[in-house]
Amino acid sequence: MFKANKTHTVMKRLAFGIMTAAMFLVSACGSTTTTQAPAKTEQTATPAAESKSVTLTNNGIEMTYPKAPERAVTLNQHVTEIMLALGLADKMVGTAYLDDQILPELKADYDKVPVLSDKYPTKEVLLAANPDFVYAGWKSGFGEKGVGSMQDLEKVGIKSYLQESSSKPGPTIDDVFADITNIGRIFRVEDKANDLINKMKSEMDQTISKIGKVDEPLKVFVYDNGEDKPFTAANNYMTSLIKTAGGKNIFDDIQKGWAEVSWEQVVSRNPDVIIAVDYGDRTVDQKRNFLLTKKELADIPAIKNQRLVVLPLSAASEGVRAPIALKILAEGLYPDQFK
């Protein structure tokens, strides 16, 4: 366990504070993520297995975790919920950056964890929590506006992990499962990770079975935000969820996660359904009214038939809410199958 009262650690953290004031030399925000398949999970945890070091390649960086972290901080909601779902609340000394309300079944444990900040904590606030592990959901958590790079945290004895499925092009639910597996290995709770994955798979399979066979997938446009030009999901996790729900993202040919497009492109691709992502300062009702009254969209099937589906950002993120997101999408695309 990371001990703040050891002299060498104090000196390291002092050095980290000095580096912070000057500016971090390396920012994870602009780095290229290299995804590596997780190492095989131990089916049965034993004292000998728990004492072994775990080494993973994460965010292009080889990380070794000599023992399970004892003082973890999570920086984004979807990774916070993974930790809580794995029963690791007692290993957490801080959390930050909610997009939505915590899942009801996780709230009691969440309330036991100190909230360090509404957004990303400052580096000083992070260090005051004395963490030995920091887990970020988005690259920005380890960026210039976050808590500093993984490399700089490593220099002061703080291990870290960046959610791979949130940082690579074209992620699928299997990539989310790989992250859960990795966190299970890092914290030596492989069995709990396996149980969580199996539970998620079972719930998703129930939804898929209700959808049934889809001969011609419905065309789906994801509206994130933007008035002059819409910002939309391209080749990202939502595209995979939409496909699993029996739809096709009309902008899945754009080879990046999110993209700004034109309204003319939206009209030409003629979506059957629009998914409005619920987050930020604009309410869902404001987004809905904007879309329904935008003249350019009046003749597309999604607007003529008022086929608008609301998906909370918390469900659209790569975490334990995948079964919830899939059900919302499937019910929105094929409501008759869920009556």
Salt bridges, closest charged atoms under 4 A:
GLU70 OE1 - LYS91 NZ 3.07
GLU81 OE2 - ARG321 NH2 2.64
ASP109 OD1 - LYS112 NZ 3.33
ASP111 OD2 - LYS107 NZ 2.88
ASP152 OD1 - LYS155 NZ 3.47
GLU154 OE2 - LYS159 NZ 2.84
ASP175 OD1 - LYS168 NZ 3.10
GLU203 OE2 - LYS199 NZ 2.75
ASP215 OD1 - LYS213 NZ 3.79
GLU227 OE2 - ARG282 NH2 3.85
ASP252 OD2 - LYS248 NZ 2.81
ASP253 OD1 - ARG269 NH1 2.79
GLU296 OE2 - LYS294 NZ 3.41
ASP336 OD1 - LYS339 NZ 3.08
